[in-house]
Amino acid sequence: MPLYDRRCHTCGWTKADNYEARDAVVACPNGHATVREWTTAPTMIPDSIPGGRAIENLGHDPVTVYSRSELRRELRARGLEEFVRHVGTPGEGSDKSRHSQRWI
């Protein structure tokens, strides 16, 4: 079932992260009708890297980048891509990890 936020415009009641069917009719504790809407702000990973990140193995001189997009541009200009290693949980017989089941 999907995850929704609910709000009552009559009394101001809100409930975040409510599991319910798409066509469910949900009432607030006071019995008023509620609507589905975003009540919590989405969490975003910032693009900036505070203090910068020095990368010493891209060439003869170290390169310092101050954002993730600047790092991607630098790697793309050199014909490289960032390496991300996925390590599964040992002994479970697959590459799935209980720590990486939900990718948002």
C-alpha positions in Angstrom: 0.0 0.0 0.0 1.2 3.5 -0.7 2.4 6.0 1.9 0.3 9.2 2.2 0.1 12.3 4.4 -3.4 13.4 5.6 -4.8 16.8 6.6 -8.1 18.0 8.0 -8.9 21.5 6.8 -11.7 21.8 9.4 -9.7 21.3 12.6 -6.1 21.4 11.4 -5.3 17.7 12.3 -2.4 16.2 10.3 -0.9 12.7 10.1 2.3 12.0 8.2 3.3 8.7 6.6 -0.1 7.0 6.6 -0.3 3.6 4.9 -3.6 3.3 3.1 -5.3 2.2 -0.1 -5.5 4.8 -2.9 -9.3 5.3 -2.7 -9.5 5.1 1.2 -11.8 7.6 3.0 -10.0 8.6 6.2 -11.6 10.8 8.9 -9.7 12.8 11.5 -10.2 12.0 15.3 -13.0 14.6 15.4 -14.9 12.8 12.5 -14.2 15.4 9.7 -13.2 14.3 6.2 -9.5 14.6 5.4 -7.6 15.1 2.2 -4.3 13.6 1.0 -1.6 16.2 0.7 2.1 16.8 1.5 2.4 17.9 5.1 6.1 17.2 5.5 8.8 18.8 3.4 10.8 16.3 1.3 14.4 15.8 2.4 17.0 16.8 -0.2 20.7 15.9 -0.1 22.6 19.2 -0.6 24.8 19.6 -3.7 27.5 21.5 -1.8 30.5 19.9 -0.2 31.4 22.1 2.8 35.2 22.8 2.8 35.6 21.1 -0.5 37.0 17.7 -1.4 40.5 17.3 -2.6 41.0 14.5 -5.2 44.7 13.7 -5.7 44.6 10.9 -8.3 42.9 12.7 -11.3 46.1 14.0 -12.7 49.5 15.6 -11.9 48.0 18.2 -9.6 45.3 17.8 -6.9 41.8 19.0 -7.8 39.4 20.5 -5.2 35.7 20.4 -5.9 33.1 22.2 -3.8 29.9 20.5 -5.0 28.7 17.1 -6.3 27.8 18.6 -9.7 31.3 20.1 -10.0 32.7 16.7 -9.3 30.5 15.1 -12.0 31.6 17.7 -14.5 35.3 17.2 -13.6 35.0 13.4 -14.0 33.1 13.7 -17.3 35.7 16.1 -18.7 38.3 13.5 -18.0 36.2 10.6 -19.4 35.7 9.0 -16.0 32.8 8.0 -13.9 32.4 7.6 -10.1 32.7 4.1 -8.9 30.1 2.9 -6.4 30.5 -0.5 -4.8 27.4 -2.5 -3.8 28.2 -5.1 -1.2 25.5 -7.6 -0.4 24.9 -9.2 3.0 27.2 -12.2 3.4 25.6 -15.5 3.9 22.2 -14.6 2.5 22.9 -16.0 -1.0 22.2 -12.9 -3.0 23.5 -9.4 -3.5 20.5 -7.9 -1.7 21.2 -6.1 1.6 18.7 -5.4 4.3 20.3 -1.9 4.4 19.5 -1.1 0.8 16.0 -2.4 0.1 14.3 0.9 -0.6 16.0 3.3 -3.0 14.4 6.8 -3.1 
